[in-house]
Amino acid sequence: MSAKAVFDDALAADELLITEAATNLPRMFVTQFRKNVIPFTPKKTGALRRSIVTQAQGTTAKIAWRLPYAVDQNAGVDLKTGVRYKNYTTPGTGSGFKDKALGLTIRQLDPMFREVGLRK
């Protein structure tokens, strides 16, 4: 999160009210999301879990899976053939793993805000 001000050269520095905020929230978000998504991600061989990559840059957090079948697994269906996945080998895993972890991570934002000083 950041706040920016546009400076008018006609004003002296002592006439300006400036606020600025910088936070590690995107980095904290991807760290927490990754921690949350692992238990929900299907684990036949563990490759899908190992394929997760995260990036926090500026005010943006990105999470991706490097394996092409991640989209199908998250949908719970082979999108080319329409065949539904039924037998997940690990209890608690299955389709919708991305959204389950995202929902959980969003619910955990309040403590993150407190940790970075954005909330008391």
C-alpha positions in Angstrom: 0.0 0.0 0.0 1.3 3.5 -0.8 0.1 7.0 -0.9 1.5 9.6 -3.2 1.2 13.4 -3.2 1.6 15.7 -6.2 3.8 18.6 -5.2 3.1 22.2 -6.4 6.4 24.0 -6.9 4.7 27.2 -5.8 4.3 25.9 -2.2 7.1 25.9 0.3 7.9 22.6 2.0 6.6 23.8 5.4 3.2 24.6 3.8 2.7 20.9 2.7 0.9 18.2 4.6 2.4 14.9 3.4 1.6 11.4 4.4 3.3 8.3 3.0 2.8 4.6 3.8 4.9 1.7 2.7 4.2 -1.8 3.7 5.3 -5.4 3.3 1.7 -6.5 2.9 2.0 -8.0 -0.6 5.0 -10.1 0.5 3.1 -11.1 3.7 0.0 -11.9 1.6 1.9 -14.3 -0.8 3.7 -16.0 2.1 0.4 -16.6 3.9 -1.4 -17.6 0.7 1.3 -20.2 -0.1 1.0 -21.6 3.5 -2.8 -21.8 3.2 -2.9 -23.3 -0.3 -0.6 -26.2 0.2 -3.0 -28.3 2.3 -5.9 -27.7 -0.2 -3.8 -28.5 -3.3 -4.2 -32.0 -4.7 -1.2 -34.2 -4.0 -0.9 -37.3 -6.0 2.8 -36.9 -6.6 3.3 -33.5 -5.0 4.3 -31.9 -8.3 1.4 -29.5 -8.3 2.3 -28.2 -4.8 5.9 -27.8 -5.8 4.9 -25.9 -8.9 3.5 -22.9 -7.0 5.4 -19.7 -7.6 4.8 -16.3 -5.8 5.9 -12.8 -6.5 5.4 -9.6 -4.4 6.3 -6.5 -6.3 5.3 -3.0 -5.1 1.6 -3.1 -4.3 1.0 -6.3 -6.3 1.0 -9.9 -5.1 1.0 -12.7 -7.8 0.6 -16.5 -7.3 0.8 -19.0 -10.1 1.2 -22.7 -10.8 3.8 -23.6 -13.4 2.0 -26.9 -14.4 -0.5 -26.7 -17.3 -3.0 -29.0 -15.5 -3.3 -26.7 -12.5 -6.3 -25.0 -14.2 -8.1 -28.4 -14.7 -7.3 -29.5 -11.2 -8.7 -26.3 -9.7 -11.8 -26.6 -11.9 -12.2 -30.3 -10.9 -12.6 -31.3 -14.6 -10.4 -32.0 -17.6 -11.4 -29.0 -19.6 -10.6 -30.6 -22.9 -12.5 -33.9 -22.4 -15.1 -32.7 -19.8 -14.2 -35.7 -17.5 -14.7 -34.8 -13.8 -12.0 -35.6 -11.3 -13.4 -37.7 -8.5 -10.8 -39.5 -6.5 -8.4 -37.1 -4.8 -5.7 -39.1 -3.0 -5.3 -36.7 -0.1 -8.2 -35.8 2.2 -9.1 -32.1 2.2 -7.8 -31.5 -1.3 -9.7 -31.2 -4.5 -11.2 -28.7 -6.9 -11.4 -25.1 -5.9 -8.2 -25.2 -3.9 -7.1 -21.7 -5.2 -10.4 -20.0 -4.1 -10.4 -21.9 -0.7 -6.9 -20.6 0.1 -7.7 -17.1 -1.2 -10.8 -16.9 1.0 -8.9 -18.1 4.1 -6.0 -15.6 3.4 -8.4 -12.7 3.0 -10.0 -13.6 6.4 -6.5 -13.4 7.8 -5.7 -9.9 6.5 -6.7 -8.1 9.8 -3.8 -9.6 11.8 -1.5 -8.7 8.8 -2.7 -5.1 8.9 -2.0 -5.0 12.6 1.5 -6.4 12.1 2.5 -3.7 9.6 1.0 -1.0 11.7 -2.0 -0.2 9.5 -4.5 -1.1 12.2 -4.5 -1.1 16.0 
